[in-house]
Amino acid sequence: MRNFLFVIAASAALNAMAAEVRVLSGGAVESGMHPFAELVKRNLGHDLKIAFNTTPQIMKRLAAGESYDILILPPASIEQAAKEGKVAADTRVAVGRVGAGVVVRSGVTPPNVSTVDALKQALLAADSVVYNTASSGIYLHNLFEKMGVLDQIKGKTTRYADAGAVMEHVIKGKGNEIGFGPITEIKPHVSKGLTFVGPLPAEVQNYTSYEAAVMSSAAAADAARAVLRELASPAGKAVFAAAGIE
């Protein structure tokens, strides 16, 4: 009976301390954020209310004065936010990194992208090339330029603000489209009409890293700090690793 009463009391105390923690995050880590939110709810009692967007759009939202409790962005963007006084620098926690991959529409013969030369030939042979204007897309644009194919594929290239729109474009395509995006954003679309061809060749693979930090204007700062401690714990890291975020 005493044990039962202790459990009830502990549960009541946890509920009393529970908070709503607002998070603004880059979309590439979405596959890890949902199970992490469940972990936080179980262990801390807090509810994570998460909004996802691309890094450029998030920076615009911050510049417009939007405020959240936790911000999740690539390190350079977190550093910029810290310099502007928008995040507490001493709260920065590594979330993980995400690699880039290649997709085609289901039913299309997957091209060989195992080497840089093979990737170059696949780009030249494609009817259209699709990628985003966010962090991974900026890298791809520069990569294609270094490979010497940017000018040749420019006329058949379509770019979107986010990877989700890229995937939808490829799924609805009629020809030999080739798309690119963060692997974590590719995999949820595989069952919807995409074939995951594979990651970029190892020698040109790009990993976008992400960090989390508490915003200086956080309304639930103490809860947010507790969430980031959970993120840095072995259990928190395991959740993201299981979602493909290294």
C-alpha positions in Angstrom: 0.0 0.0 0.0 2.8 2.4 0.9 4.5 1.7 -2.5 1.3 2.4 -4.3 0.8 5.7 -2.4 4.5 6.6 -3.2 3.9 6.0 -6.9 0.7 8.2 -6.8 2.5 10.9 -5.0 5.5 10.8 -7.5 3.1 10.9 -10.4 1.3 13.9 -9.0 4.6 15.7 -8.4 5.7 15.0 -11.9 2.4 16.4 -13.4 2.7 19.5 -11.2 6.1 20.3 -12.6 5.2 19.4 -16.2 5.6 22.2 -18.8 4.9 22.9 -22.4 8.3 23.3 -24.2 8.1 25.0 -27.6 10.8 23.8 -30.1 11.7 25.3 -33.5 13.8 22.7 -35.4 15.4 22.0 -38.7 13.3 19.4 -40.6 16.2 17.0 -41.2 16.0 15.7 -37.6 12.2 15.3 -37.5 12.5 11.5 -37.5 14.3 11.6 -34.2 12.4 14.4 -32.6 9.0 12.6 -32.4 10.3 9.6 -30.4 12.5 11.9 -28.4 9.3 13.9 -27.4 7.8 10.6 -26.2 10.9 9.9 -24.1 10.8 13.4 -22.6 7.1 12.9 -21.8 7.8 9.6 -20.0 10.9 10.7 -18.1 10.3 14.4 -17.4 6.5 14.9 -17.9 7.1 17.8 -20.3 5.2 18.2 -23.6 7.3 19.2 -26.6 5.5 21.3 -29.1 7.7 21.1 -32.2 7.6 23.2 -35.3 9.8 22.2 -38.2 11.3 24.4 -41.0 14.4 24.8 -43.1 17.4 26.6 -41.7 17.0 29.7 -44.0 13.3 30.0 -43.0 14.1 29.6 -39.3 16.7 32.3 -39.4 14.0 34.6 -41.1 11.5 33.7 -38.4 14.1 34.6 -35.7 14.9 37.8 -37.4 11.2 38.7 -37.3 11.2 38.2 -33.6 9.6 34.8 -33.1 10.6 33.1 -29.8 10.7 29.5 -28.7 12.1 27.6 -25.7 14.5 25.4 -27.7 16.2 26.1 -31.1 17.7 23.2 -33.2 19.9 24.3 -36.1 23.3 23.6 -37.7 26.2 24.8 -35.5 27.0 27.9 -37.6 23.4 29.1 -37.3 23.3 28.4 -33.5 26.6 30.3 -33.3 25.1 33.2 -35.1 22.0 33.2 -32.9 24.3 33.1 -29.8 26.2 36.2 -31.1 22.9 38.0 -31.5 22.0 37.1 -28.0 19.1 34.9 -29.0 20.3 31.7 -27.4 22.2 30.9 -24.2 25.6 29.7 -25.5 26.3 27.5 -22.4 23.2 25.4 -23.2 24.4 24.1 -26.6 24.0 20.3 -27.0 24.9 18.2 -30.1 21.9 16.5 -31.6 23.6 14.5 -34.4 24.4 14.6 -38.1 22.5 13.7 -41.3 23.9 12.6 -44.6 22.5 13.3 -48.1 21.0 10.7 -50.4 19.7 10.2 -53.9 16.1 9.2 -55.0 14.2 8.3 -58.1 10.5 7.5 -58.7 9.4 4.0 -58.0 9.5 2.0 -61.2 12.4 4.0 -62.7 15.7 2.0 -63.0 18.0 3.4 -60.2 21.1 5.0 -61.6 24.6 4.1 -60.4 25.7 6.7 -57.9 28.5 4.7 -56.2 31.3 7.0 -57.4 31.6 10.6 -58.3 32.0 9.9 -62.0 28.9 7.6 -61.9 26.9 10.4 -60.1 28.0 12.9 -62.8 26.8 10.6 -65.6 23.5 10.1 -63.7 23.0 13.8 -63.5 23.7 14.3 -67.2 21.4 11.5 -68.2 18.4 12.6 -66.0 15.4 14.4 -67.5 15.3 16.6 -64.5 17.3 17.3 -61.3 15.5 18.2 -58.1 16.9 19.4 -54.7 16.2 22.0 -52.1 17.5 25.5 -51.2 18.2 24.7 -47.6 21.5 23.5 -46.0 21.8 20.3 -48.0 20.8 22.0 -51.2 23.4 24.7 -50.8 26.1 22.0 -50.5 24.7 20.2 -53.6 24.7 23.3 -55.7 28.4 23.9 -54.8 29.2 20.2 -55.4 27.7 20.1 -58.8 29.7 23.2 -59.7 32.9 21.5 -58.6 32.0 18.4 -60.6 31.7 20.6 -63.7 28.0 19.8 -64.4 26.2 22.8 -62.9 25.8 24.7 -66.1 24.9 21.6 -68.1 22.0 20.7 -65.7 20.8 24.2 -64.9 18.1 24.2 -67.5 16.5 21.0 -66.1 17.0 21.8 -62.4 14.1 22.5 -60.0 14.7 23.6 -56.5 12.3 23.8 -53.6 12.4 25.4 -50.1 12.3 22.1 -48.3 13.1 18.4 -48.9 9.5 17.3 -48.6 8.5 19.3 -51.7 11.5 17.7 -53.5 10.2 14.2 -52.7 6.7 15.0 -53.8 8.0 16.4 -57.1 9.9 13.2 -57.8 7.0 11.0 -56.8 4.6 12.9 -59.2 7.2 12.9 -62.0 6.6 11.4 -65.5 10.1 11.0 -66.7 13.6 10.2 -65.4 13.8 12.6 -62.5 16.6 12.3 -59.9 16.2 13.9 -56.5 18.4 14.7 -53.6 17.8 15.4 -49.9 18.7 14.5 -46.3 18.4 10.7 -45.9 16.2 11.1 -42.8 13.7 13.0 -45.0 13.9 10.5 -47.8 13.1 7.4 -45.9 9.5 8.4 -44.8 8.6 8.8 -48.5 9.9 5.4 -49.7 6.6 3.8 -49.1 4.8 6.6 -51.0 6.4 6.1 -54.4 10.1 6.7 -54.1 13.1 4.5 -54.5 16.1 5.3 -52.3 19.1 4.9 -54.6 21.7 5.4 -51.9 23.8 8.0 -50.2 26.1 10.3 -52.0 29.5 8.7 -52.8 31.7 8.6 -49.7 34.3 11.0 -51.0 31.7 13.8 -51.5 29.2 12.9 -48.8 28.0 15.8 -46.8 26.8 15.6 -43.3 24.7 18.4 -41.9 25.2 18.6 -38.1 22.6 19.9 -35.7 22.8 21.4 -32.2 20.1 22.4 -29.7 20.2 25.4 -27.4 17.8 27.2 -25.1 16.6 30.6 -26.4 17.4 33.6 -24.2 13.7 34.6 -24.3 12.5 31.1 -23.4 9.2 31.1 -21.4 10.0 27.6 -20.0 13.7 28.0 -19.6 14.2 25.5 -16.7 12.1 22.8 -18.4 14.0 23.5 -21.7 17.4 23.0 -19.9 16.1 19.7 -18.5 15.0 18.6 -21.9 18.5 19.3 -23.3 20.1 17.3 -20.4 17.8 14.4 -21.5 19.0 14.9 -25.1 22.6 14.6 -24.0 21.9 11.4 -22.0 22.6 7.9 -23.3 18.9 7.3 -23.7 18.4 10.5 -25.7 21.3 9.8 -28.0 20.0 6.3 -28.6 16.7 7.6 -29.8 18.3 9.8 -32.5 20.7 7.0 -33.5 17.8 4.7 -34.0 16.2 7.3 -36.3 19.3 7.4 -38.5 20.8 10.5 -37.0 24.4 9.8 -36.3 
